[in-house]
């Protein structure tokens, strides 16, 4: 699927020529939630072959402990995540507070941008999925990525994870590599204000175990890779000009589709503020890269950071309290780095860790 805003954007592919697939759609973008039932009949018509090819979701690598499935839309602007029935219930409860908060903040939040939640009934089996904006860019390569919680116990990438082309590193890896987010004092203050407001919101709902997803685009590396590609004859010297002409472009495995401009919320926190941007920010497309923040002028590295909160639906209930007790028994009561803790402690430690990580 390429877009999630219109019913006509959905393309279903079934082996039977006249089998039915039913979608129950719940809108997440309005306070008065409602459910729509949409019936589709798939037909083997040649005219739909190209549409179907371009509409197939692309499987995305998932590094979390859950068994959730992740899929990119064809243009990689959106992500589809499978949900359990329990997670659907949490989402319903969360949305009552999520929408007023986003409106009150005028879209200035790092919370996930949820676009729709759906129940798919296929041959009698029900499946739940949620559609949301992709944190990372669909035209700038992500060279490194981190999942940060502010904790230290069991918070490093496994050897198996490190073998991947783009592994998801964690807090201890971040510290060992001495990684920093170089955005300057003014941008740091703005980012921490937004993070603080979001954390207070989640704490008030008794939520914890969320993460900061950080993707890093290395501008120097990207330029070098492009020059090498051009020299070897595999790159396109006119790629930038084509981008400016709003043509489809491919780079680092990403494809941009320019039809149907995506919604303008949440606003890019810093990309629109030219006083905070240096020359590398020219690569940012504000309407697409809503989570992008360029490194500050004079920083020791030239990077673009993609930052957002993820996995925000975990309630600190009986299960998490039991998990905390088990980890405390294993690691000792004086260990402050256990990821499972009460929301107040979790939020405080989370902000403190990120305050040190940002310069």
C-alpha positions as CSV (number, residue, x, y, z in Angstrom):
1,X,0.0,0.0,0.0
2,X,1.3,3.5,-0.9
3,X,-1.0,5.7,1.2
4,X,-3.3,5.2,4.1
5,X,-5.6,8.2,3.8
6,X,-8.1,7.0,1.2
7,X,-10.0,3.8,0.8
8,X,-9.1,3.6,-2.9
9,X,-5.5,3.4,-1.9
10,X,-5.8,-0.2,-0.7
11,X,-4.9,-3.0,-3.0
12,X,-5.4,-6.6,-1.9
13,X,-3.9,-9.6,-3.5
14,X,-5.6,-13.0,-3.2
15,X,-5.1,-16.3,-4.9
16,X,-8.8,-16.8,-5.5
17,X,-10.3,-14.7,-8.3
18,X,-13.4,-13.7,-6.4
19,X,-12.5,-14.1,-2.7
20,X,-13.4,-11.4,-0.2
21,X,-11.3,-9.5,2.2
22,X,-12.9,-7.3,4.8
23,X,-11.2,-4.3,6.4
24,X,-12.5,-2.7,9.6
25,X,-11.0,0.7,9.8
26,X,-10.8,2.9,12.9
27,X,-9.6,6.5,12.3
28,X,-7.0,7.7,14.8
29,X,-6.9,11.3,13.6
30,X,-10.2,12.6,15.0
31,X,-11.6,12.6,18.6
32,X,-14.9,11.0,17.6
33,X,-13.6,7.5,16.6
34,X,-15.6,5.4,14.3
35,X,-15.3,2.1,12.6
36,X,-15.8,1.6,8.9
37,X,-16.3,-1.8,7.3
38,X,-14.9,-2.0,3.8
39,X,-15.4,-5.1,1.6
40,X,-13.1,-5.8,-1.4
41,X,-13.4,-8.3,-4.2
42,X,-10.1,-9.0,-5.8
43,X,-10.2,-9.8,-9.5
44,X,-7.4,-11.0,-11.8
45,X,-7.6,-8.0,-14.1
46,X,-4.4,-7.1,-16.0
47,X,-5.0,-3.4,-15.5
48,X,-4.4,-3.8,-11.8
49,X,-1.1,-5.7,-12.1
50,X,1.1,-2.6,-12.0
51,X,-0.9,-1.0,-9.2
52,X,-0.6,-4.2,-7.2
53,X,3.1,-4.3,-7.8
54,X,3.6,-0.8,-6.5
55,X,1.2,-1.3,-3.6
56,X,2.8,-4.3,-2.0
57,X,4.1,-3.5,1.5
58,X,7.8,-4.3,2.0
59,X,8.8,-6.4,5.0
60,X,10.9,-4.4,7.5
61,X,13.5,-5.9,9.9
62,X,12.4,-5.8,13.5
63,X,14.9,-6.0,16.4
64,X,12.5,-5.9,19.3
65,X,11.7,-8.8,21.6
66,X,8.0,-8.8,20.5
67,X,6.8,-10.9,17.6
68,X,5.2,-8.0,15.9
69,X,5.5,-7.8,12.1
70,X,6.7,-4.6,10.5
71,X,6.2,-3.5,6.9
72,X,7.1,-0.4,4.9
73,X,4.8,1.2,2.5
74,X,6.2,1.2,-1.1
75,X,7.5,4.8,-0.8
76,X,8.8,4.1,2.8
77,X,7.0,7.1,4.2
78,X,4.8,4.8,6.4
79,X,5.1,1.7,8.5
80,X,2.5,-0.9,9.2
81,X,2.9,-2.8,12.5
82,X,0.9,-5.8,13.6
83,X,-0.9,-5.6,16.9
84,X,-2.2,-8.2,19.4
85,X,-5.7,-7.8,20.7
86,X,-4.3,-6.7,24.0
87,X,-2.3,-3.9,22.3
88,X,-5.5,-2.9,20.5
89,X,-7.2,-2.3,23.8
90,X,-4.2,-0.3,25.0
91,X,-4.4,1.8,21.9
92,X,-8.1,2.6,22.4
93,X,-7.4,3.8,25.9
94,X,-4.3,5.8,24.8
95,X,-6.1,7.6,22.0
96,X,-8.5,9.3,24.4
97,X,-5.5,11.3,25.7
98,X,-3.2,11.2,22.7
99,X,-5.4,13.4,20.4
100,X,-6.0,16.3,22.8
101,X,-2.4,16.3,23.7
102,X,-1.2,16.5,20.1
103,X,-3.7,19.3,19.4
104,X,-2.6,21.2,22.6
105,X,1.0,20.9,21.5
106,X,0.2,22.0,17.9
107,X,1.9,18.9,16.6
108,X,5.2,19.6,18.4
109,X,5.7,16.2,19.8
110,X,8.0,13.2,19.3
111,X,5.3,10.7,20.0
112,X,4.5,8.3,17.1
113,X,2.3,9.8,14.5
114,X,-0.5,7.2,14.3
115,X,-2.6,7.4,11.1
116,X,-5.0,4.5,11.3
117,X,-5.8,1.2,13.0
118,X,-7.4,-1.6,11.1
119,X,-8.8,-5.1,11.6
120,X,-8.3,-7.4,8.6
121,X,-10.4,-10.5,8.4
122,X,-9.0,-13.0,5.9
123,X,-10.7,-16.3,5.5
124,X,-12.2,-16.0,9.0
125,X,-8.9,-15.1,10.7
126,X,-8.6,-11.6,12.3
127,X,-5.4,-9.5,12.2
128,X,-4.9,-6.1,13.6
129,X,-2.5,-3.5,12.2
130,X,-1.6,0.2,12.9
131,X,-0.3,2.6,10.3
132,X,2.2,5.3,11.3
133,X,4.7,7.7,9.9
134,X,8.2,6.3,9.4
135,X,10.7,8.0,11.7
136,X,13.6,7.7,9.2
137,X,14.0,9.4,5.8
138,X,12.9,7.7,2.6
139,X,15.5,9.5,0.6
140,X,18.5,9.9,3.0
141,X,20.3,6.7,4.0
142,X,20.3,5.7,7.7
143,X,23.9,4.8,8.5
144,X,23.5,4.0,12.2
145,X,20.5,3.6,14.5
146,X,20.0,3.3,18.2
147,X,17.2,2.2,20.6
148,X,17.8,4.2,23.8
149,X,16.0,3.8,27.1
150,X,18.4,5.4,29.5
151,X,19.1,2.1,31.2
152,X,22.3,-0.1,31.3
153,X,21.3,-3.6,32.3
154,X,21.1,-5.9,29.3
155,X,21.2,-2.9,27.0
156,X,23.6,-3.7,24.2
157,X,23.2,-5.2,20.8
158,X,23.7,-9.0,20.6
159,X,26.3,-10.5,18.4
160,X,23.6,-11.7,16.1
161,X,22.1,-8.2,15.8
162,X,25.6,-6.8,15.0
163,X,25.9,-9.0,12.0
164,X,23.0,-7.2,10.3
165,X,23.6,-4.6,7.6
166,X,22.0,-2.0,9.8
167,X,22.0,-3.2,13.4
168,X,20.0,-1.6,16.1
169,X,22.5,-0.6,18.9
170,X,21.4,0.2,22.4
171,X,22.4,2.3,25.4
172,X,25.7,0.6,26.3
173,X,26.8,0.6,22.7
174,X,26.0,4.3,22.5
175,X,28.1,5.1,25.6
176,X,31.0,2.8,24.5
177,X,31.2,4.4,21.1
178,X,31.1,7.8,22.7
179,X,28.3,8.8,20.4
180,X,26.8,12.3,20.8
181,X,24.0,14.2,19.2
182,X,25.6,17.5,18.1
183,X,22.8,20.0,17.5
184,X,24.0,23.0,19.6
185,X,22.6,24.6,22.8
186,X,19.5,26.3,21.3
187,X,18.4,23.2,19.4
188,X,19.1,21.1,22.5
189,X,16.9,23.3,24.7
190,X,14.0,23.0,22.2
191,X,14.5,19.2,21.8
192,X,14.6,18.6,25.6
193,X,11.5,20.8,26.1
194,X,9.6,18.6,23.7
195,X,11.0,15.4,25.2
196,X,10.2,16.6,28.7
197,X,6.6,17.4,27.7
198,X,6.1,14.0,26.1
199,X,7.7,12.2,29.0
200,X,5.4,14.0,31.5
201,X,2.4,13.1,29.3
202,X,3.4,9.4,29.3
203,X,4.2,9.4,33.0
204,X,0.8,10.8,33.7
205,X,-0.8,7.9,31.9
206,X,1.4,5.5,33.9
207,X,3.3,4.4,30.8
208,X,7.0,3.4,30.7
209,X,9.5,1.2,28.8
210,X,9.4,3.5,25.8
211,X,12.5,4.2,23.7
212,X,14.1,7.0,21.8
213,X,14.7,5.8,18.3
214,X,17.7,7.6,16.8
215,X,18.8,7.3,13.2
216,X,22.0,9.0,12.0
217,X,22.7,10.1,8.4
218,X,26.4,10.7,8.0
219,X,26.7,13.5,5.4
220,X,30.4,13.0,4.8
221,X,29.9,9.3,4.2
222,X,26.9,9.8,2.0
223,X,29.0,12.2,-0.2
224,X,31.9,9.8,-0.4
225,X,29.6,6.9,-1.3
226,X,27.9,9.0,-4.0
227,X,31.3,10.1,-5.5
228,X,32.4,6.4,-5.5
229,X,29.2,5.3,-7.2
230,X,29.6,8.0,-9.9
231,X,33.2,7.1,-10.4
232,X,32.3,3.4,-10.8
233,X,29.5,4.2,-13.2
234,X,26.7,3.1,-10.9
235,X,25.7,6.5,-9.7
236,X,23.7,9.3,-11.3
237,X,25.5,12.6,-11.5
238,X,22.2,14.3,-12.0
239,X,20.4,12.8,-9.0
240,X,20.2,16.0,-7.1
241,X,18.7,17.9,-10.0
242,X,16.1,15.1,-10.5
243,X,15.2,15.4,-6.8
244,X,14.6,19.1,-7.2
245,X,12.4,18.4,-10.1
246,X,10.3,16.2,-7.9
247,X,11.1,13.1,-9.9
248,X,11.2,9.7,-8.4
249,X,14.7,9.0,-7.0
250,X,16.5,6.0,-5.6
251,X,19.3,6.1,-3.1
252,X,20.5,3.7,-0.4
253,X,17.6,1.4,-1.1
254,X,15.0,4.1,-0.6
255,X,12.3,5.2,-3.1
256,X,10.5,8.5,-3.0
257,X,7.0,8.8,-4.4
258,X,5.9,12.4,-4.7
259,X,2.1,12.0,-5.2
260,X,-0.2,13.0,-2.4
261,X,1.8,15.3,-0.1
262,X,1.7,13.8,3.4
263,X,0.2,15.6,6.3
264,X,2.1,18.4,7.9
265,X,1.9,17.2,11.5
266,X,3.8,16.8,13.7
267,X,5.9,19.7,12.6
268,X,9.6,19.1,12.1
269,X,11.0,20.5,15.3
270,X,14.0,22.2,13.9
271,X,14.3,21.7,10.2
272,X,12.0,24.6,9.5
273,X,14.0,27.0,11.7
274,X,16.7,28.2,9.3
275,X,18.6,29.9,12.1
276,X,19.5,26.5,13.5
277,X,20.4,24.9,10.2
278,X,23.7,24.7,8.5
279,X,24.5,23.7,4.9
280,X,23.8,20.0,5.5
281,X,20.2,20.9,6.3
282,X,19.7,21.5,2.6
283,X,19.3,17.8,2.2
284,X,16.3,17.8,4.5
285,X,12.8,17.9,2.9
286,X,10.7,19.4,5.7
287,X,7.4,17.9,4.6
288,X,8.9,14.5,4.4
289,X,11.6,14.5,7.1
290,X,9.5,15.7,10.0
291,X,11.7,14.1,12.6
292,X,15.0,15.4,11.1
293,X,17.5,17.6,13.0
294,X,20.8,18.7,11.4
295,X,24.0,18.8,13.3
296,X,25.0,22.3,14.4
297,X,27.5,24.5,12.6
298,X,31.0,23.8,14.0
299,X,30.1,20.3,15.2
300,X,32.9,17.8,14.9
301,X,30.8,15.7,12.6
302,X,28.3,16.5,9.7
303,X,25.2,14.5,10.5
304,X,21.4,14.6,10.3
305,X,19.6,13.0,13.2
306,X,16.1,11.4,13.0
307,X,14.7,11.3,16.5
308,X,11.3,10.1,17.8
309,X,9.7,8.1,20.7
310,X,8.5,4.6,20.0
311,X,6.8,1.7,21.9
312,X,4.8,4.1,24.1
313,X,1.9,1.8,25.1
314,X,3.4,-0.2,27.9
315,X,1.5,0.2,31.1
316,X,3.2,-0.2,34.5
317,X,0.9,-2.9,35.8
318,X,1.2,-6.2,37.6
319,X,3.3,-7.8,34.9
320,X,5.9,-5.0,34.8
321,X,6.0,-4.9,38.6
322,X,6.7,-8.6,38.7
323,X,9.4,-8.2,36.0
324,X,11.0,-5.4,38.1
325,X,11.1,-7.7,41.1
326,X,12.7,-10.5,39.1
327,X,15.4,-8.3,37.7
328,X,16.0,-6.7,41.1
329,X,16.5,-10.2,42.6
330,X,18.9,-11.1,39.7
331,X,21.0,-7.8,39.6
332,X,20.6,-6.5,43.1
333,X,18.5,-3.7,44.7
334,X,21.1,-1.1,44.2
335,X,21.2,-1.4,40.5
336,X,19.6,1.8,38.9
337,X,20.1,0.7,35.3
338,X,17.2,-1.8,35.2
339,X,14.9,-0.9,32.4
340,X,11.8,-2.0,34.2
341,X,10.9,0.6,36.9
342,X,8.0,2.8,37.8
343,X,7.1,5.5,35.3
344,X,8.4,8.5,37.4
345,X,11.8,6.9,37.8
346,X,11.9,5.7,34.2
347,X,11.1,9.2,32.9
348,X,13.6,11.0,35.1
349,X,16.4,8.6,34.1
350,X,15.4,8.8,30.5
351,X,15.7,12.6,30.3
352,X,18.9,12.6,32.3
353,X,20.5,10.1,29.9
354,X,19.5,12.1,26.8
355,X,20.6,15.4,28.4
356,X,24.1,14.0,28.6
357,X,23.9,12.6,25.1
358,X,23.0,15.9,23.4
359,X,25.5,18.6,22.8
